[in-house]
Structure formats: structure tokens, C-alpha cells
Amino acid sequence: DGGITQSPKYLFRKEGQNVTLSCEQNLNHDAMYWYRQDPGQGLRLIYYSQIVNDFQKGDIAEGYSVSREKKESFPLTVTSAQKNPTAFYLCASSSGRNEKLFFGSGTQLSVL
Amino acid sequence: KQEVTQIPAALSVPEGENLVLNCSFTDSAIYNLQWFRQDPGKGLTSLLLIQSSQREQTSGRLNASLDKSSGRSTLYIAASQPGDSATYLCAVDSGYALNFGKGTSLLVTP
């Protein structure tokens, strides 16, 4: 089955700790995205990548980092600099402009 | 910056009713608009995509329209069912990625 896999489903972060959220897709899509969703809010763009080895900051990139070493993978690291990391994180991909966006099932990150 | 607004924030209807969800956006220079469905604690599923040159798209009981000049889109759901209960989000592509509204939470009661 083609799709986007996010792991883990739930993640807990301690004070001062960096954590990494995994996102893997087997749709052969070039573009991948990370969004953050807070309760009652719309999705906000953290980072996006249009092609391997290239990525761009979105609207709320501070305190986050990404890499795109393989077409299939776009991991997101939430660093200790992100002071309010508790949120639902969604990874998405698409094959290009004017194509539907496909989402993973999300990772809920909470602070201990 | 593109702002996307969805009204109403929540809606409750009895089963069988036809209903309309609204989406407005501030910048008419868009590439496309998508409507998504999100179930609690889950990711989003794309329902319909309307390109900027199109006026509407249909899929089953769903029909989405786009009026770029007035910055509006509507999602029409015919003969609603309890299984349609979810949050519906619209998103506009006006640059490098989609800008999302906050969604309309729909409850269809039996």
C-alpha cells in the first residue's frame, strides 16, 4: 500500500531534550511538508522540501530542524530551543503543484 | 500574507439534510484550493481540489465551488450521514505551500 508513515504516534519530551519525528513516504513524491496543529487552530507550516537535499523554512521554523537526504524520508527534529512544542505534528507530500496533498496519521508530542 | 477563514466554526445537523460549509481567502492570486476532512486524532484526507481555472469539482455527494474574484469557496454536502461527522478544512495554495483555515467541525445526528 502506498502512503505516508509517521512514527511514533505519541512522543514525550523532557526539558532540554531534542526529539526526532519520523516521516517516510513510498508515493515517489518530490515535495514533502511538516505542519503543526494546535487545538482549534489551522495547520501551520514548519518546513518544506521540494527536492532531495533542499528544504526551506515555513512560517514557524524557529526551534525546529529537518533534513532531506533521501526522497522517501523527511525527519523533523524538535530542539530544546522550541519552548512550546506540545502539538500534533503532521507530515505531508505531493507530486507537484495542482496535485492533492497526502498526509500521514500524525505524531502527538507532549512535554513531561 | 494569505488569510483563510472558515464559517461556521461548528455545525450540527440532523441526518439527511443538505449543508454548505464556507471558506474565504484574502488574496485571489491562488493556484488551487483544496478541501480536506479530518477525523479526531487523525491525519487529513483530501476530498476535492479545484484549480484556479476551474469553477467547481464534484465527488459523490460532495460539490465544491470556487469564486476566485470574491475570494470564496463552498463545500456542499448532499443528504448528510452520521459518517460525515468530522472537521472539514479548506486550504489555499498561493505560493510554496498550502495555507489552512481553522476548520468547521460538523456533527450529523441520527
Interface residues (C-beta under 8 A of the other chain):
Chain A: I4 Q6 Y33 Y35 G40 Q41 G42 L43 R44 L45 Y48 Q50 Q56 G58 F88 L90 A92 R97 N98 E99 K100 L101 F102 F103 G104 S105 G106 Q108
Chain B: V4 Y31 N32 Q34 F36 G41 K42 G43 L44 T45 S46 L49 Q51 L89 A91 D93 Y96 A97 L98 F100 G101 K102 G103
